[in-house]
Amino acid sequence: MDIAQHLKEIRAGLPQEVKLVCVSKFHPVSAILEAYEAGARIFGESRVQEMCAKYEELHEKEDIQWHFIGHLQTNKIKNIVPFVHLIHGVDSPHLLEAINKEAAKVGRIVNCLLQAHIATEETKFGFSDEELLEYVATGEWRNLPYVRVCGLMGMASNTDNEEQVRAEFHHLRELFLKIKNNYFTNVASFKELSMGMSHDYQIAISEGSTMVRIGTAIFGERVY
Ligand SMILES: *Cc1c(COP(=O)(O)O)cnc(C)c1O
């Protein structure tokens, strides 16, 4: 598995301003180090315990940004707030409030993305359009000083139907712009649109993604 070569090829196809989250979940620290040596600095993990263990082992690499991309349970927030750089999958007002509470305890402002449910599958987490618009309209997020809402995240349906995937990403971008223009006009930090994985990131980029989350295409298949 030539991680450095994969990274080089992927980067060559990414616009300069698009951030690459290297999804290292289920891969060993040695794989992260290989990517790090090849210039990668943003790593995405989906399980709290695994991310904490890797952070501990690699804490001397202070320029690594750890992104949490999984489903976060409230009782585990405290384990990641001391070091996490961005939490991608905030899917309820309750979770955002709970993150604020734990972040306050350590005196850190934690960056978060609100997850929108854009796929047709029932299993994927996230706010529905209505829930999301309703929540941002309440302005309650303004009263959470220890979280910074940096944008939206979403996952398209797992299908070979390119037009469907494109339509879902397009929809997410429209939602992002609507929310930005109506509620975050003066909030410069609301600027990220995290969408696109190994099999659909090129479509996501053409639909305005600012951050892609790529695992398999860099590190190979995961062994669960
Ligand atoms: C695992 C995962 C990815 C990476 O998926 P690949 O298909 O391996 O690129 C991206 N985003 C989320 C939310 C994930 O859980």
The ligand as an SDF file (V2000), in Angstrom:
LIG
                    3D

 15 15  0  0  0  0  0  0  0  0999 V2000
  -15.1980    6.1580    7.0280 C   0  0  0  0  0  0  0  0  0  0  0  0
  -15.7170    7.4920    6.6690 C   0  0  0  0  0  0  0  0  0  0  0  0
  -15.1640    8.1970    5.5820 C   0  0  0  0  0  0  0  0  0  0  0  0
  -14.1100    7.6380    4.6610 C   0  0  0  0  0  0  0  0  0  0  0  0
  -14.6520    6.6800    3.8090 O   0  0  0  0  0  0  0  0  0  0  0  0
  -13.7990    6.0760    2.5610 P   0  0  0  0  0  0  0  0  0  0  0  0
  -14.8400    5.4810    1.7080 O   0  0  0  0  0  0  0  0  0  0  0  0
  -12.8810    5.0610    3.1500 O   0  0  0  0  0  0  0  0  0  0  0  0
  -13.0850    7.1920    1.9360 O   0  0  0  0  0  0  0  0  0  0  0  0
  -15.6440    9.4750    5.3520 C   0  0  0  0  0  0  0  0  0  0  0  0
  -16.5880   10.0200    6.1170 N   0  0  0  0  0  0  0  0  0  0  0  0
  -17.1410    9.3770    7.1550 C   0  0  0  0  0  0  0  0  0  0  0  0
  -18.1890   10.0560    7.9640 C   0  0  0  0  0  0  0  0  0  0  0  0
  -16.7320    8.0950    7.4670 C   0  0  0  0  0  0  0  0  0  0  0  0
  -17.2900    7.4530    8.4950 O   0  0  0  0  0  0  0  0  0  0  0  0
  1  2  1  0
  2  3  1  0
  2 14  2  0
  3  4  1  0
  3 10  2  0
  4  5  1  0
  5  6  1  0
  6  7  2  0
  6  8  1  0
  6  9  1  0
 10 11  1  0
 11 12  2  0
 12 13  1  0
 12 14  1  0
 14 15  1  0
M  END
$$$$
